[in-house]
Amino acid sequence: MDPTLQKPKEADIYASFPSRKGERIQFSSTAPFTPTYVTSNLSLTSDPMGMYNTRVKGRQVLLENPAKESRAMKALAEKRALKKKEKERKQLGIIVKREAKEKGVWKFDESQAKYDLFLPLHHLWLGYMSELLGLSSKPDSTPAPDVAAKAMPHSSGMHPKLLKADYHGSIMTVSQSKNPCLVGVSGIVIHETENAFKVVTKKNKVKLLPKQNSIFTLAVPLYSVLPPTHTPNAPLPLPSPSPAADPAQKQTVLDMPHIQFELYGNQFCFRAAERAGRKFKHKETIEL
């Protein structure tokens, strides 16, 4: 057999380091271990240094196959992380509620449940809605119905803003409910929770109106209550602290030209802070 056609001998990469008889292998910065070991033992070509420069130098060489994470394991890890985050959020909410309860943040003195005391809050809310919806100024004379209809903002632009608006200070009225005792109850909203509105009625009573299985009527002013000189960057004007001094301060949104909306409580069971960042979808509603 021709010796030139013999199969080349394969190198054993697990063999011990070769050493010359009576000598010790020494490595230095001029002759580092990796190129010296590769060119002298693992390459059987005529140009071992060229093979090292093209295949080894400057590259990451994996000594074993890395373990790949399956899609199922990734999905499970994401699910666990989401569950942990939700648990932490709920735990934080419980801590905040406990601290608020200890400090008496949500406690309300029944002796201060006076409708007139919350009229300044209602007027502040009217200014807030005037700026939020971009309402036009009120004309000097009473306009005709067709002119008033043209002044009304388009509903497609109002609905997204009303979904994310703050209703503390608004007048909320129960128009339909499975509980007949709640129908017709109306008052100024002083506190909104995930499942209920707390209002103060004209009879100076605090009522808790559950959102579930109830339809509310919400009134929004047709014209802006802000002064013509008000600019969007300026703070809202504060109402008079004593409504009795000015008869106009006793007026509510129901005493002026307004727009009425129906609010379905079953689709509104969210906290005010959660509604601000939530994307609502169209859903069918079962009539009460």
C-alpha positions as CSV (number, residue, x, y, z in Angstrom):
1,M,0.0,0.0,0.0
2,D,1.2,3.5,-0.9
3,P,2.1,5.3,2.4
4,T,0.9,8.6,0.9
5,L,-2.7,7.2,0.8
6,Q,-2.8,6.2,4.4
7,K,-5.6,7.7,6.5
8,P,-4.1,10.5,8.7
9,K,-4.0,9.8,12.4
10,E,-6.7,11.6,14.4
11,A,-5.6,13.8,17.3
12,D,-6.9,12.9,20.7
13,I,-8.0,16.2,22.3
14,Y,-8.3,14.5,25.7
15,A,-4.8,13.3,25.8
16,S,-2.4,14.7,28.4
17,F,-0.2,17.6,27.4
18,P,2.8,16.4,25.4
19,S,6.3,17.2,26.7
20,R,9.7,16.6,25.3
21,K,11.8,14.2,27.2
22,G,13.7,15.9,29.9
23,E,12.0,19.3,29.1
24,R,9.1,21.2,30.5
25,I,6.7,23.1,28.3
26,Q,6.8,26.8,29.0
27,F,4.3,29.4,27.9
28,S,4.8,33.2,27.7
29,S,3.1,36.2,26.2
30,T,5.0,35.7,23.0
31,A,4.1,32.0,22.9
32,P,0.6,31.7,24.6
33,F,-0.9,28.3,25.4
34,T,-3.8,28.2,22.9
35,P,-2.0,28.8,19.6
36,T,0.9,26.7,20.6
37,Y,-1.3,23.8,21.7
38,V,-3.5,24.0,18.5
39,T,-0.7,24.3,16.0
40,S,1.4,21.5,17.6
41,N,-1.2,18.9,18.4
42,L,-4.7,19.5,16.9
43,S,-3.8,20.5,13.3
44,L,-2.4,17.9,10.9
45,T,-2.3,20.2,7.9
46,S,0.7,21.7,6.2
47,D,-0.1,25.2,7.5
48,P,-1.2,24.8,11.1
49,M,-0.7,28.5,11.9
50,G,-3.0,29.5,9.0
51,M,-5.6,27.1,10.2
52,Y,-5.4,28.6,13.7
53,N,-5.8,32.1,12.3
54,T,-8.8,31.3,10.2
55,R,-10.7,28.9,12.5
56,V,-9.7,29.6,16.0
57,K,-8.2,33.1,16.5
58,G,-10.7,35.7,17.7
59,R,-13.6,33.3,17.9
60,Q,-15.6,31.8,20.7
61,V,-15.1,28.0,20.8
62,L,-17.8,26.1,22.7
63,L,-16.5,23.0,24.3
64,E,-20.0,21.6,24.7
65,N,-23.5,22.2,23.3
66,P,-25.4,24.8,25.4
67,A,-28.7,23.7,26.9
68,K,-31.5,25.3,25.0
69,E,-34.7,26.4,26.8
70,S,-37.9,25.0,25.3
71,R,-40.9,27.2,24.4
72,A,-42.9,25.5,27.1
73,M,-40.3,26.3,29.7
74,K,-40.2,29.9,28.5
75,A,-44.0,30.2,28.7
76,L,-44.0,28.7,32.1
77,A,-41.3,31.1,33.3
78,E,-43.2,34.1,31.9
79,K,-46.4,32.9,33.6
80,R,-44.7,32.5,36.9
81,A,-43.1,36.0,36.6
82,L,-46.5,37.5,35.8
83,K,-48.2,35.7,38.7
84,K,-45.5,36.9,41.0
85,K,-45.9,40.4,39.8
86,E,-49.6,40.3,40.2
87,K,-49.2,38.9,43.7
88,E,-46.8,41.7,44.7
89,R,-49.2,44.3,43.3
90,K,-52.1,42.9,45.3
91,Q,-50.0,42.7,48.4
92,L,-48.9,46.3,47.9
93,G,-52.6,47.3,47.5
94,I,-53.4,45.5,50.7
95,I,-50.6,47.3,52.5
96,V,-51.7,50.6,51.2
97,K,-55.3,50.0,52.2
98,R,-54.2,48.9,55.7
99,E,-52.1,52.0,56.1
100,A,-54.9,54.2,54.8
101,K,-57.3,52.5,57.3
102,E,-54.9,53.1,60.2
103,K,-54.4,56.7,59.3
104,G,-58.1,57.2,58.7
105,V,-57.7,58.4,55.1
106,W,-61.0,56.8,54.0
107,K,-63.0,57.7,57.1
108,F,-65.6,60.3,56.7
109,D,-67.2,62.4,59.4
110,E,-71.0,62.1,59.0
111,S,-71.4,65.5,60.6
112,Q,-69.6,67.0,57.5
113,A,-72.0,65.3,55.0
114,K,-73.4,68.6,53.8
115,Y,-74.3,69.0,50.2
116,D,-73.3,72.7,50.2
117,L,-69.8,71.9,51.4
118,F,-69.1,69.9,48.3
119,L,-70.5,72.4,45.8
120,P,-67.0,74.0,45.4
121,L,-65.7,70.5,44.5
122,H,-68.4,70.2,41.9
123,H,-67.6,73.6,40.4
124,L,-63.9,72.6,40.2
125,W,-65.0,69.5,38.4
126,L,-67.0,71.6,35.9
127,G,-63.9,73.6,35.1
128,Y,-61.9,70.4,34.7
129,M,-64.4,69.0,32.2
130,S,-64.5,72.2,30.3
131,E,-60.8,72.1,29.8
132,L,-60.7,68.3,29.2
133,L,-63.4,68.3,26.5
134,G,-62.4,71.7,25.0
135,L,-65.9,73.2,25.4
136,S,-66.7,76.4,23.7
137,S,-67.6,79.6,25.6
138,K,-71.2,80.4,26.4
139,P,-72.8,83.0,24.1
140,D,-74.2,86.2,25.5
141,S,-77.8,85.4,24.5
142,T,-79.7,82.1,24.6
143,P,-78.9,80.3,21.3
144,A,-81.4,78.6,19.1
145,P,-81.6,74.7,19.4
146,D,-79.9,74.2,16.0
147,V,-77.0,76.6,17.1
148,A,-76.7,74.8,20.4
149,A,-76.6,71.4,18.6
150,K,-73.6,72.7,16.5
151,A,-71.8,73.8,19.7
152,M,-72.0,70.3,21.1
153,P,-68.7,68.4,20.7
154,H,-68.6,65.3,18.6
155,S,-69.4,62.1,20.6
156,S,-66.5,60.1,19.1
157,G,-64.0,62.5,20.6
158,M,-65.8,62.8,24.0
159,H,-66.3,59.1,24.8
160,P,-62.6,58.1,25.1
161,K,-61.9,61.1,27.3
162,L,-65.0,60.4,29.6
163,L,-63.9,56.8,30.0
164,K,-60.5,58.0,31.5
165,A,-61.8,61.1,33.3
166,D,-62.0,61.6,37.1
167,Y,-65.5,61.7,38.5
168,H,-64.9,63.1,42.0
169,G,-67.1,66.1,42.1
170,S,-69.5,65.1,39.4
171,I,-73.3,64.6,39.9
172,M,-74.2,60.9,39.5
173,T,-77.8,59.8,39.3
174,V,-79.0,56.2,39.2
175,S,-81.4,55.9,36.3
176,Q,-81.9,52.1,36.3
177,S,-80.9,49.4,38.8
178,K,-82.0,45.9,39.9
179,N,-82.4,47.4,43.3
180,P,-85.5,49.6,43.0
181,C,-84.5,51.5,46.2
182,L,-81.6,53.1,44.4
183,V,-83.4,54.4,41.3
184,G,-83.5,58.2,41.4
185,V,-80.7,58.6,44.0
186,S,-78.5,61.5,43.0
187,G,-75.6,63.3,44.6
188,I,-72.1,64.7,44.3
189,V,-69.4,61.9,44.0
190,I,-67.0,62.3,46.9
191,H,-65.2,58.9,46.5
192,E,-65.0,56.3,43.7
193,T,-63.9,52.8,44.3
194,E,-63.6,49.8,42.0
195,N,-67.2,48.7,42.6
196,A,-69.1,51.7,43.9
197,F,-69.7,55.5,44.0
198,K,-70.0,57.3,47.3
199,V,-72.2,60.4,47.0
200,V,-73.6,63.1,49.1
201,T,-77.3,63.8,48.3
202,K,-79.2,67.1,48.6
203,K,-80.7,65.8,51.8
204,N,-77.2,65.7,53.3
205,K,-77.0,61.9,53.3
206,V,-74.1,59.8,52.3
207,K,-75.1,57.0,49.9
208,L,-73.1,54.1,48.5
209,L,-74.2,53.4,44.9
210,P,-72.9,50.0,43.7
211,K,-71.8,49.9,40.0
212,Q,-72.8,46.3,39.5
213,N,-76.3,46.0,37.9
214,S,-76.8,49.7,37.7
215,I,-77.0,52.4,35.0
216,F,-76.0,55.9,35.9
217,T,-76.8,59.3,34.3
218,L,-73.9,61.7,34.0
219,A,-74.3,65.4,33.1
220,V,-71.6,67.4,31.4
221,P,-71.9,71.2,30.8
222,L,-72.6,72.1,27.2
223,Y,-70.5,75.4,27.4
224,S,-67.3,76.1,29.2
225,V,-67.5,77.5,32.7
226,L,-64.0,78.9,32.5
227,P,-63.3,82.6,31.9
228,P,-62.4,83.5,28.3
229,T,-58.9,84.6,29.4
230,H,-58.1,81.1,30.7
231,T,-55.2,79.3,28.9
232,P,-54.6,75.5,28.9
233,N,-51.3,75.8,30.9
234,A,-52.9,78.0,33.6
235,P,-54.3,76.4,36.8
236,L,-58.0,76.1,37.1
237,P,-59.7,78.9,39.0
238,L,-60.7,77.9,42.5
239,P,-64.3,78.3,43.4
240,S,-65.6,80.4,46.2
241,P,-65.3,78.6,49.6
242,S,-68.7,80.0,50.7
243,P,-71.4,79.3,48.1
244,A,-73.9,81.3,50.1
245,A,-72.0,84.5,49.3
246,D,-72.7,84.1,45.6
247,P,-76.0,82.6,44.3
248,A,-74.3,81.5,41.1
249,Q,-72.0,79.2,43.2
250,K,-75.1,77.3,44.3
251,Q,-75.9,76.3,40.7
252,T,-75.0,72.8,39.5
253,V,-74.5,71.3,36.0
254,L,-78.3,70.5,36.1
255,D,-79.1,74.2,36.3
256,M,-77.3,75.1,33.1
257,P,-77.3,73.7,29.5
258,H,-75.8,70.3,29.7
259,I,-75.3,67.0,27.9
260,Q,-76.4,63.7,29.5
261,F,-74.6,60.4,29.2
262,E,-75.5,56.9,30.4
263,L,-72.8,55.0,32.2
264,Y,-73.2,51.3,32.5
265,G,-71.8,50.2,35.8
266,N,-71.2,46.6,34.8
267,Q,-68.6,47.8,32.3
268,F,-67.2,50.4,34.7
269,C,-66.0,48.3,37.6
270,F,-62.4,49.6,37.6
271,R,-60.5,52.0,39.9
272,A,-60.1,55.5,38.6
273,A,-56.3,55.0,38.3
274,E,-56.7,51.8,36.3
275,R,-59.2,53.4,33.9
276,A,-56.6,56.0,32.9
277,G,-54.4,53.4,31.3
278,R,-57.0,50.8,30.2
279,K,-58.1,50.1,26.7
280,F,-61.8,49.5,26.6
281,K,-63.5,47.3,24.0
282,H,-67.0,47.4,22.7
283,K,-69.2,44.9,24.5
284,E,-72.8,44.0,24.3
285,T,-74.9,45.1,27.3
286,I,-77.9,43.3,28.8
287,E,-80.7,45.8,29.5
288,L,-81.8,45.8,33.1
